[in-house]
């Protein structure tokens, strides 16, 4: 390649040109600072071809004072400049290498997931109502159970219809559920079983007034709801019939609440191993251990100081059983809600969800506590 490929030589007297002259070696122009050693034309012809100088200055803007040195950050060839112009803006800055050190994510503070102030306020309010009715007039507490059962049935049947199109008849369920609780308190276990059978029969007959499509699934859901909510709640009324029935019910409530609290506290602080991730991802094995320890300690204290003829070792067994049944009840409720595709059964209780979201641990625990109380200290 000849020297003319660098461009036409400037006119005589033009500053900044250090190329060869007709008379011999290149001479620097007065006032210009040479960028490198001079050279002869023959030596330049023997060098290898040089690339075409891009039209755009290699400096990316204003030229440096030393015109012989180019900025390393600018494009060296024309095709690099064109590629930089043609690429989208997001592709001009490549992603860092996979093995490049990345900044550590900021630690996230654990959250309870609910409004704790509202949950605590509602819990305290419910506790006051329950304790007041439990120790003032037992019949009033039976009414509280019946109201909770009816509201729970309403939440359950509403969610079944909304999410699955299952129309479990609410009217016979509500009437039969309330009657079931009262019959258990007045007539004992025999009265509860009779009321359960009559409620199931009423569901079958009531559903016959509508078209036959979906009859089987509707009545099946109705019978399930009658057993799951009012029949299990009847065992609380059965506990209340004993001479120290108020203290038995209070022990049942305390152990269930303490079990849930222990599971929450220990699981939130130390939980790492999932208990049943497909059913309830928030529950951990560490939380279950916390539920067992808290419930066993509370059971020993309650049986020793609250229950007539109770012993502390009986409370240990009672607490262990409550922790197991409360956890299974919570998982069962979570299974139902996952099948329905919902988080809570209702919104009646701020910070808690619905009534059924509070009864999930209590309902399956009631028959367990009733049975162990009968075994340990009798039914009277």
N, C-alpha and C positions, 0 to 999 in steps of 0.2 A: 504494500500500500504506500502511496506517495504522500508527502506532507500536505498536498492540497486537499486531501480528504478531511482534514481538520477544519476546513473552511478557507475562504479567501483571505490572503494576508491583508492586514489593515494598511491604511494609507500611511505615508511617511509622517513621522512625528506623532502618531497615535500612541498614547501611553499604555503601558502594560503589556507590550508584546515582546517576547524574548526569542522568537523564532529565528531561523537562519537568514542571512542577507546574501545578496548576490556577491559581495566581495569576500566572503569567507565566513568565519565563525560568527555565531550570533553575538550581538552586542546588546547589553542592556540599555534601555531607553533612559535618558537622564531623569532622575526623580522617581523612578520605579524601583521597588524592592524585589530582587530576583527570588523566585520560589524554589529554585534548585539549580543544579549545575548546568552550565551551557553545554551545547552539543553542536556538532557539525552536521551538515546536510547529508553527507555520505553515511555517517553513522546512523542517522535516523532512518535512512532507507533500508538499512540492514536489520532493523528491529522488526518484530512480528507485528502483524496488523492489529490495530487498536479498534475497540468497539466504537460505534457511532455515538457521538455525544448527544444526550437528550436535549430537546428544546427547552424543557423546564429546567431551571438551575438545580444542580445537585444538592444545593444547600437548603432547599425547601423554603427560600425566602431571600432576605438580604444576604449579600456575600460577606464572608469573613474578611478581616483585615489582611490576613495571610491568604492570598488567593490561590496558593499552591496546595492548600490542605482542605479537603472536603469533610463535612460532617459525617460521622459514621451512621447517623440515624436516617439520613436521606436515601432515596432510591438511587441505585448505581446505574441502572439501565432503563431504557424507555418502556420495555414491556412490564417492568415492575411498577412503574408509575401508572400505566394503563390499568394493570390489575388492581391496584389500590383504588383507582377511580371507579372501576366497574363492580367491585365487590360490594355487597350491602354493608351498611354500617355495623351490624351486629357481627359480621364475619371478619372485619378488619382487625379486631382484637381477639386473637385465638384464646381458647380456654387454657387454663394452666395444666401442666402435665399431671397425670393421675397421682404420681408419686411426690408431687410438690407438697410441702407442708401447708396445711389448711388451718385457718384460725379456729381455735376451739370454740364450739357453740356456748353461748352464755347459759349458765345453769338456770333451769326453770324451777320456780317454787311450786311445791305440791299444792294442789287445790282440792278442797273437799268435794267440789262438784255441785253443791247446793248452797242455798242461802242459809248459813248456819244460824244467824240471829233469828230468822223466821222459824226455822226448824226447832230451835230451843224454846222459843216462845210458845209455839203451838204444842210442843210436847209437855211443857209445864202446865199449860191450861188444861190439856186432856187429863194429866195426872191429878190435878186438883178435883176435876169433876168426878173422876173414877173413884178416888179415895173417899171423897165426901159422900157419894152415893153408896159406897161399899160399906162404910161403918155407921152411917146414920140409919138408913132403911134399906134392907136387902132387896125388897121388891123394886125399889127405884133402880138399883143396879141391874136387876133383871131387865127393866125397861131400857136401860142404856145398851145392854147386849142386843136386845131386839132391834133397836134403832140402827146400831152398827151393822147388824146382819142385813137389814132391808137396804141400807145404802150400799153395802158391799155387793148385794145381788144386783142392784140397779147398775152399778159400775161395770160389773162383769158381763151382764147381758147386753148392755149398750155397746161395749167394745166388741163382743162377739158379732153383733149385727153390723157394726160399722166396718169391721175389718174382714169378716168372713161371710157375711150375709146369713148368719145363723140366727134364727128368731126363737130363742128360748122364751117361753111365756113368762112374763114378769109377775103378773097378777097372782097366779096360784103359787109362784115361788115366794113372793113377799108374804102373803097371808100364811102359807104353810111354814115358812121359815120362822116367823114370829111365834106362831103356835107351837112349833117344835121347841123353842127355847123355854116358853112358859110351861109346856108339858114336862120338860126335863126337870124344871125346878119344883113343880107341884107333884108329879107322879114318878119321878126318878128315871132310871134308864129305860124301864119298860114303856113309860109314856113317851120318851124321846123316839124309841124305835117305832111305835105305832104312828106317831105324827110324821115320821119320815116316810113310812109306807103310804100314808094317805096323801102326802104332798106329791110323791111320785105318781100316784094314780091321778091326782088332779091335773098334773102336767100333761099326762097322756090324753085325758078327756078334753082339756081346754084346747089343745092343739088341733083336735078334730073339727073345730069350727072353721078352719081355714082350708085352702086347697091342699091336696095330698102331696104335691111336690115339696120335697125337703122335709117331710114329716119325720123320718127316721133320725136325721141329724139334729133336728130341732128338739125332739123329745130326749135324745141322748144327751145333748148339751144341758137340757133342763134338769134331768136327773143328776148329772154330774154337779151342776151348780147347787142343787139342794143338798147333796152330800158334802161338798167342799166347803160351803160357807155356814149354813145354819146348823147342820148336824154336828160338825166339829165344834162349833161354838157352844152347843148344848152342854158339853162337858164342863164348861166354866160354871154353868148353872148347877150342874151336879156337884161340883166342889163346894158351892155356896150352901148346900143343904146341910152340911155337917155343923156340929156345934161351934167349931172354930173355923167355919167356912170362910169368913172374911179374911182371916189370916192365911188360909190356904190359897185363896185367890190372889192375895197380895204377894205371897211367895212365888206363885206362878208368874205373875206380871214382872216382879223384880228380877227373877232369874232370866226370863226371856230378854228383858231390856238390858241387863248386865251382859248377857251373852252377845247380843248385837253390838253393844258398846265396846266390849273387849275385842271382838273381831275387827271392828272398824279402827280402833286406836292402834292395835298392834299391827294390823295389816297396812294401815296408812304409813306407819313409821318404819316398819321392818319388812313389809311384804315384798318378796321377790319371786317366789315360785307360785304359779297360777294353780288354783284348785280345780276349777272346771272352766277353762277358757272358752269353750264352745257355748257354754250356757251363760256364765256370768264372768266376764273378763276381769272385773274388779276384785274378785274374791281370791285370796291367797291361802296357802297352807299355813303360813305364819299367822294369818288372821284367824284361822280355825283353831290353832293352838292357843291363841289369846282368848278366844271364846270359851274354850274348855277350862282354862285356868281361872278366868274371872268367874265363870258360872259355878265351878266347884267350890271356890272360896265362899261365894255368896250363898250357895246351897248349904254348906256346913253351918254358916252363921244363922241362916233362917230356920233350918230344922232344929237347931239347938235352942234358939231363943224365942221363936215365934210359934212353933207348932207344938201342941200338947203331945207329950210322950215321944217327941222327936229326938233323934240322936245325930251328932255331927257327922258320923260316917255315912249315915243315910243321906245326909245332904250332899256329900261328895258324889255318891252315885246318882242322886237326883240332878245335880248340876251337870254331870257328864251326859246324862240322857237329854237334858234340856238343850245343851249345846249342839248335840247331834240332830235332834228333831228340829230345832230352830234353823239350823243351817240347811237341812233338807227342805224345810218349808220355804225358805228363801230361794233356794235353787228351783224348786217346783214352780213358784210364782214367776221367776225369771224365765223359765222354760215356756210358760204360757205367754208371757209378754213378747218373747222372741218369736213365737209362732204367730202372734198377732201383729208383729212389727211395730210395737209401741214401747216407749220408755216407762211410762207410768200408767196406772189404771184410771187415774182421774187427776183433778186439780183442786179438789175440795180443801185440802190441808196444805197451806203454803210451806214450802221447804220439805214436805214429805211426799207430796203427790196426792193420791186418793186414799180412801178408807182401806181398800184392799191392799195398798202398798204398806200399810201398818199392820194388817192382819196376817200377812204372809207367814211370819214366824210364829204368831200366836196360835193360829188355828191348828196346825198339826201338833203343837206342843201341849195343847189342852188335854187331849186324851192320855198322853204320856204321863203328865203330872198327876192327873186324877187317878190313874191306875197305880202308880208308885205310892201315892199317898194312902190309897186303900190297903196296899200290901204292907206298908211300914207302920201305919198308925190306925188303920181301920176306916170305915166309912161314916161312923157316928160322929 
